[in-house]
Amino acid sequence: MKEEELLSVTDALDIVLDGVEVLDLEYVPLLDALYRVLAYPVHAEDDLPPFSNSSMDGYAVVAADLNEVRSDLPVLLQVSDDIAAGSVSNTVIESGTAARITTGAPLPTGADAVVPVEYTNEAWRDRSRLLPKVIEVHQAVKSGDYVRMSGEDIRAGSLVLSIGQVIRPQEIGLLASLGHSQIAVYRRPKVGILSTGDELIDIGEPLRPGKIRNSNSLTQAAQVALVNAQPVMLGVARDSERSVRERLQKGLELGVDLFVSSAGVSVGAYDVVKSVLEQDGKVKFWRVRMRPGKPLTFAYYKDVPYLGLPGNPVSALVSFERFARPALLKMAGHKKLDRPQITVKMVDSIQSDGRESYIRASVHREDDGYLATTTGGQGSHMLSTLVKANALVIVPEGIFSVEEGEYLSAIMVDWPVTVF
């Protein structure tokens, strides 16, 4: 394939996203739905609040009784009851009477407001808090003051959550308030993680001449977990078609929804993954005009989508970020697939080779906007400069030089940390 025939990042991403499908749904316990995507709309079966209740510790009153109250001329009310949260009172509040009430307790019949205890003469900080027979009210309230009215948040029958809603802690709380112990969400993708190469050894082994530790598998597994998908470790395939097929068959038996591999997809004599994919599946593309990460494959292995990432650690990380991450989010039902991007002013200059480039940078805010400083060498093997970065600054395709002070877009890879 000639250089000019390589796909652009945008075209390659379109092919990847078109090549994966949203997964089926499943019912899970409510807490297990955290950061999952709702697969069915939710309608309220109850009002929220389910009954009118006090928002303060104080006294349930008829607000009109307090129209004439003045700081030097309090209104006296007869105290007829003491209503605690969780209890139900049969008392009817009539003009000239009040009931002591705690936060969350049901508003008694006849009352239309609550006077906070601070507006009265009760020694409310006294631990004993004996129920007074008469209470002095020193400040007026209006009808509805300090009352949470039944249904003022949500009415029974109303749509409260739509399909595609990401379940955050606040949605968990709402669903729990509505009595949902289980909820329908899209299934989490199972991702088969495969590394390839005779040079790889386990991370716990001492280094030997010509060998490197298999860091990519754990890196990709962490990236998979960060989008709330499930990594399935398939081990290391050696540089033979037989070894690659054995590992991929293991993934099929474990029911993976997507394969993600590193290395083996370049043009070397020992890069056998592409050959296996051509024989047992279908290759959609295998190189992209991006830096780092040109040797990138999207294919199918026996109908399962397959993303073959480069072997260099930074190339693999960046390629996963640009292609695997949005694909997995789509599969899990998400609509928002992109990380936040902001405009940054470059503190230093950048040289590029004309491909769309992703430059490791540290971005911080100053009074006039965001500033970006490159974090060091940009070689695809230099993982330490990615560790120092919180952003990937995008140098557009066709640009060979960026000067200090110019503005570019930056993908904020640590902003936020979650899938949102």
Secondary structure, 3 states (H helix, E strand, C coil): CCHHHCECHHHHHHHHHHCCCCCCEEEEEHHHHCCCEECCCEECCCCECCCCEECCCEEEECHHHHCCCECCECEEEEEEEEECCCCCCCCECCCCEEEEECCCCECCECCCEEEEHHHECCCCCCCCCCCCCEEEECCCCCCCCCEECCCCCECCCCEEECCCCECCHHHHHHHHHCCCCEEEEECCCEEEEEEECCCEECCCCCCCCCCEECCHHHHHHHHHHHCCCEEEEEEEECCCHHHHHHHHHHHHHCCCCEEEEECCCCCCCCCCHHHHHHHHEEEEECCECEECCCCCEEEEECCEEEEEECCCHHHHHHHHHHHHHHHHHHHCCCCCCCCCEEEEEECCCEECCCCEEEEEEEEEEECCEEEEEECCCCCCCCHHHHHCCCEEEEECCCCCEECCCCEEEEECCCCCCCCC
